[in-house]
Amino acid sequence: MQKVYFDSAATTKIRPEVITKMVSVLNEDYGNPSSSHGFGRSAKNHIEQTRKNIANYLGVKASEIIFTSGGTEADNLVINSAVRDLNVRHIITSKIEHHAVLHTVQEIESLSGIRVSYVDIHQDGSIDYTHFESLLKASKEKTLVSLMHVNNEVGTILDIEKIGDLCKAYDAFFHSDMVQSVGHLEVNLNELNVDFTAVSAHKFHGPKGIGFAYIRKNSGLKPLIFGGEQERGYRAGTESVHNIVGMDEALRLSYENLQEEKQCIINLKKYFIETLKKNIAGVKFNANCCDDAHSTYTLINVCLPVSEEKAGILLFHMDINGIACSRGSACQSGSSKGSHVLSEILSEEDLKKPSVRFSFSKYNTKEEVDYVVEVLKKFITE
């Protein structure tokens, strides 16, 4: 049995160079970065150099990068603090956001009565920009907009420049979850009207348990976790130096090899789409995941012509054949509920069929695609 990994949107394989760098730091630079002795200063230097490097990649100031445990913590930090510290009384978001945003917003709404508006979504997974502007225009309270840059289930890319410009025009704060875009797309935050972002290292071949929030200077946000003075006071607690260094190395390699690896993955994605169309009659591609101009090159979301009775065992069948893929977000893969993203954009008929997300990295091959399509074809026709 082959073992094939097509679930890189859930988490990526760590690059060997990243592991080497992390092990070196674990062995040699194990001091507490808050300590004043040489061991501590060496660890602190790693943290601050990483902060500068990340800031350079994104076109921002080093002081605007705050290390967190990942994207979920960064999303929570920004949204909760914006309501508490920035007098936000209205949040505009969408129903296809990651649950790190949706559940946070729902909790705030239930506890504090903050008004929440959801922008309309088209069937291709894009937001209705006209409706979005109308929500902004009608808002009389201080408003926070939270819309993700790249959707983690169907890959739709937000016109982040347009959203940022509209937010600025209507004096709203703009937060964007960039977990699926940083490391895969070139992003210059200095050229965008984005106030806050969330990023996670394990989405671009880095370690799990580390990420960062971008918080625009003089935004007014205050700490959410109290204790020490780490991370400019935004996040108390001893920093995970080896993870921070691993994230730095992963992001460096991702951007140094971006064009070459991107083209490799684009070619693989096209081959996957063509092979599916050729071998499986009635296959559909959800949202605009086949549209290179409006969807990320790193994934496809496929609706398969399988009966409702058979649909429940599809992922199990894939797993026993050594294939890793997702029904939707990995955070929901153990849930009995269907995808909240697909429920917003698919017809009732297509929601009864299984939809599978296949997501790619530089480590995938055409031979793996052939194997996956062969397994799918046999499952559908048997």
C-alpha positions in Angstrom: 0.0 0.0 0.0 1.3 3.5 -0.9 1.2 6.3 1.6 0.2 9.6 0.0 -0.2 12.9 1.8 -2.6 15.4 0.1 -3.5 17.3 3.2 -1.0 20.2 3.4 -3.8 22.8 4.0 -4.2 21.0 7.4 -0.5 20.9 8.1 2.7 20.6 6.0 5.7 18.4 6.3 8.5 20.2 8.1 11.5 20.9 5.8 14.7 19.0 6.8 16.6 22.3 7.0 14.1 23.6 9.5 14.5 20.5 11.8 18.3 20.9 11.6 18.0 24.5 12.7 15.6 23.8 15.5 17.7 20.9 16.9 20.8 23.2 16.9 18.9 25.8 18.9 17.6 23.2 21.3 21.1 21.9 21.9 23.1 25.1 22.1 20.8 28.1 22.8 18.6 26.8 25.6 18.8 29.8 27.9 15.7 31.7 29.0 15.5 34.7 26.6 14.4 36.9 29.5 17.7 36.2 31.4 20.4 38.7 31.4 23.4 36.3 31.1 25.0 35.2 27.9 22.8 32.1 27.5 19.7 34.3 27.7 21.1 37.0 25.4 21.9 34.4 22.8 18.3 33.1 22.9 16.9 36.6 22.8 19.0 37.5 19.7 17.4 34.6 17.9 13.9 35.9 18.7 14.6 39.5 17.7 16.4 38.5 14.5 13.4 36.4 13.5 11.1 39.3 14.2 13.2 41.5 11.9 13.3 38.9 9.2 9.5 38.3 9.2 8.9 42.1 9.2 11.1 42.4 6.2 9.2 39.7 4.3 5.9 41.4 5.0 7.1 45.0 4.6 6.3 46.1 8.2 8.1 47.2 11.4 9.7 44.5 13.6 7.8 45.9 16.6 4.5 45.0 14.8 5.2 41.3 14.9 4.0 39.5 18.0 4.7 35.8 18.4 1.8 33.5 19.4 1.1 29.8 19.5 -0.4 29.9 16.0 -3.2 31.4 14.0 -6.0 30.6 16.4 -4.4 32.5 19.2 -3.6 35.4 17.0 -7.2 35.6 15.7 -8.5 35.5 19.3 -6.0 38.1 20.5 -7.0 40.6 17.8 -10.8 40.1 17.9 -11.2 40.1 21.7 -8.8 42.9 22.2 -10.4 45.1 19.5 -13.7 44.8 21.3 -12.2 45.5 24.7 -9.7 48.2 23.8 -10.8 49.9 20.5 -14.5 50.5 21.3 -15.6 48.1 18.6 -19.3 47.5 18.7 -20.0 46.1 15.3 -18.1 43.1 13.6 -18.5 42.4 9.9 -17.4 38.9 8.9 -18.6 36.0 6.7 -20.1 32.6 7.4 -17.2 30.8 5.6 -14.4 32.1 7.9 -12.2 29.7 9.9 -13.8 28.7 13.2 -11.0 30.5 15.0 -12.8 33.6 13.9 -16.4 32.5 13.7 -16.5 30.9 17.2 -14.7 33.9 18.7 -17.2 36.3 17.2 -20.1 34.2 18.3 -18.8 34.1 21.8 -18.3 37.8 22.0 -21.8 38.4 20.5 -23.4 36.2 23.2 -21.5 37.7 26.1 -21.3 41.3 25.3 -24.1 42.0 22.8 -21.8 43.2 20.1 -23.6 43.5 16.8 -22.4 41.0 14.1 -23.2 41.2 10.4 -22.4 38.5 7.8 -21.6 39.6 4.3 -23.3 37.6 1.5 -21.3 34.9 -0.3 -21.5 34.0 -4.0 -21.6 30.4 -5.1 -18.0 30.6 -6.3 -17.0 31.3 -2.7 -16.3 35.0 -3.2 -17.9 37.7 -1.1 -20.5 40.1 -2.4 -18.4 43.4 -2.4 -21.5 45.5 -3.0 -23.2 44.0 0.0 -20.0 44.4 2.0 -19.8 48.1 1.2 -23.5 48.6 2.1 -22.8 47.0 5.5 -19.9 49.4 6.1 -21.8 52.4 4.9 -24.8 51.6 7.2 -22.6 51.0 10.3 -22.9 53.8 12.8 -20.7 52.1 15.5 -17.0 51.5 15.5 -16.5 48.5 13.2 -14.0 45.6 12.9 -14.0 43.7 9.7 -12.6 40.1 9.8 -12.3 38.4 6.4 -9.7 35.7 5.6 -7.3 36.2 2.7 -7.4 32.6 1.4 -10.3 30.3 2.3 -8.9 27.1 3.9 -11.5 24.8 2.4 -12.2 26.0 -1.1 -9.2 28.2 -1.7 -11.0 31.4 -2.7 -8.7 34.5 -2.6 -10.1 37.7 -1.1 -9.5 40.9 -3.0 -7.7 42.1 0.1 -6.6 45.4 -1.4 -10.2 46.3 -2.2 -11.4 45.4 1.2 -8.7 47.3 2.9 -9.4 50.4 0.9 -13.1 50.2 1.7 -12.3 49.7 5.4 -10.1 52.8 5.4 -12.8 54.8 3.5 -15.4 54.0 6.2 -13.0 54.2 9.1 -13.2 50.5 10.1 -10.5 48.3 11.5 -9.5 45.4 9.2 -8.3 42.0 10.4 -7.5 39.2 8.0 -6.6 35.6 8.8 -3.6 35.0 6.5 -2.9 31.5 7.7 -3.3 30.0 4.2 -1.6 32.8 2.3 1.7 33.8 4.0 4.4 31.6 2.8 2.5 30.8 -0.4 1.6 34.2 -1.8 3.7 37.4 -1.8 2.2 39.7 0.8 3.3 43.3 1.5 1.3 44.6 4.3 2.8 48.1 4.0 0.9 48.4 0.7 -2.4 47.2 2.1 -4.8 48.8 4.5 -4.7 45.9 6.9 -4.5 46.5 10.6 -4.2 43.0 12.0 -3.3 39.5 10.7 -2.9 36.0 11.9 -0.2 33.5 10.6 0.8 30.0 11.5 4.2 28.4 10.8 3.0 24.8 10.2 1.2 25.9 7.0 4.5 26.6 5.2 6.7 23.7 6.3 7.5 25.0 9.7 6.8 23.6 13.2 3.4 23.4 14.9 2.6 25.5 18.0 4.1 28.8 16.7 2.8 31.7 14.7 2.4 35.4 14.9 0.0 38.3 14.9 0.7 41.5 12.9 -0.6 44.4 15.0 -0.3 47.8 13.3 1.7 50.3 15.4 -0.3 52.6 17.6 -3.5 50.5 17.0 -4.4 50.8 20.7 -4.6 47.0 21.4 -3.5 46.0 24.9 -2.3 42.7 26.3 -4.6 39.7 26.6 -2.2 37.4 28.5 -0.6 38.8 31.6 2.5 37.9 33.5 5.9 39.0 32.1 6.8 41.6 29.6 7.5 39.3 26.7 6.4 40.2 23.2 6.2 44.0 23.8 3.8 43.1 26.7 1.1 41.7 24.4 1.8 38.1 25.3 3.4 37.1 28.6 5.2 33.8 28.9 8.7 32.4 28.0 9.1 32.3 24.3 9.5 29.0 22.4 12.9 29.9 20.9 13.4 26.7 18.8 9.9 27.1 17.3 10.4 30.7 16.6 13.7 30.0 14.8 12.1 27.1 13.0 9.4 29.4 11.7 12.0 31.9 10.6 13.9 29.3 8.6 10.6 27.9 7.1 9.5 31.3 5.9 12.9 32.1 4.5 13.0 28.9 2.5 9.4 29.3 1.4 10.0 32.8 -0.1 13.4 32.0 -1.5 11.9 29.1 -3.4 8.5 30.5 -4.0 8.4 30.8 -7.8 10.0 27.4 -8.5 7.8 25.6 -6.0 4.7 27.5 -6.9 5.0 26.5 -10.6 5.7 22.9 -9.6 2.5 22.8 -7.5 0.4 24.6 -10.2 1.4 22.0 -12.7 0.5 19.2 -10.3 -2.9 20.8 -9.6 -3.7 21.1 -13.3 -2.7 17.5 -13.8 -4.9 16.4 -10.9 -7.9 18.3 -12.3 -7.4 16.9 -15.8 -6.9 13.3 -14.5 -10.1 13.6 -12.4 -12.1 14.9 -15.3 -10.8 12.1 -17.6 -11.5 9.3 -15.2 -14.5 10.2 -13.1 -17.7 11.2 -15.0 -19.8 13.8 -13.2 -17.0 15.1 -11.0 -17.5 18.7 -9.9 -15.0 21.3 -8.5 -16.4 23.4 -5.7 -16.3 27.2 -5.6 -13.7 28.6 -8.1 -10.9 26.2 -7.0 -10.0 25.6 -10.7 -9.6 29.4 -11.4 -6.0 30.3 -11.0 -6.8 34.0 -10.9 -9.2 33.8 -8.0 -8.2 30.7 -6.0 -5.0 29.5 -4.4 -2.8 27.1 -6.3 -2.4 24.9 -3.2 -5.7 23.0 -3.1 -8.8 21.7 -4.9 -12.2 20.9 -3.4 -13.9 18.1 -5.3 -17.6 17.0 -5.2 -17.7 13.3 -6.2 -20.6 11.4 -7.9 -21.2 9.0 -5.0 -24.5 7.9 -3.4 -25.5 9.3 -0.1 -25.2 5.8 1.4 -21.7 5.4 0.2 -20.5 8.9 1.0 -20.1 8.3 4.7 -17.2 5.8 4.2 -15.3 7.6 1.5 -12.6 9.2 3.8 -12.3 5.9 5.7 -11.8 4.1 2.3 -9.1 6.7 1.4 -7.4 6.3 4.7 -7.1 2.5 4.5 -5.6 2.9 1.1 -2.9 5.2 2.6 -4.3 8.5 1.3 -4.5 11.5 3.6 -7.1 14.2 2.5 -9.8 16.1 4.3 -13.6 16.5 4.1 -13.0 20.2 5.0 -11.0 21.9 7.7 -8.9 19.5 9.7 -10.2 21.2 12.8 -13.7 19.8 11.9 -12.7 16.4 10.4 -13.7 14.5 13.6 -17.1 16.2 13.7 -20.3 14.7 12.5 -21.3 18.1 11.1 -20.8 18.9 7.4 -18.6 21.7 6.2 -20.0 25.1 7.2 -18.2 26.6 4.1 -19.8 24.2 1.6 -23.2 24.6 3.2 -23.1 28.3 2.2 -22.3 27.7 -1.5 -23.5 24.3 -2.6 -27.0 23.2 -3.7 -28.9 20.7 -1.5 -28.3 18.0 -4.0 -24.5 18.5 -4.0 -24.4 18.7 -0.2 -25.6 15.1 -0.2 -22.6 14.0 -2.1 -19.1 13.8 -0.6 -16.8 16.7 -1.1 -13.1 16.2 -0.5 -10.2 18.7 -0.2 -6.9 17.7 -1.7 -4.1 20.1 -0.8 -0.6 20.0 -2.2 3.1 20.8 -1.5 6.4 20.5 -3.2 6.7 17.0 -1.9 3.8 15.6 -4.0 4.2 13.9 -7.4 2.1 13.0 -10.5 2.5 9.3 -9.6 0.7 10.0 -6.3 -2.1 11.8 -8.2 -2.5 8.7 -10.5 -2.8 6.5 -7.5 -5.4 8.7 -5.8 -7.6 8.9 -8.9 -7.3 5.1 -9.4 -8.5 4.5 -5.8 -11.3 7.0 -6.2 -12.4 5.5 -9.5 -12.6 2.0 -8.1 -14.6 3.2 -5.1 -17.1 5.0 -7.3 -17.6 2.2 -9.8 -17.6 -0.8 -7.6 
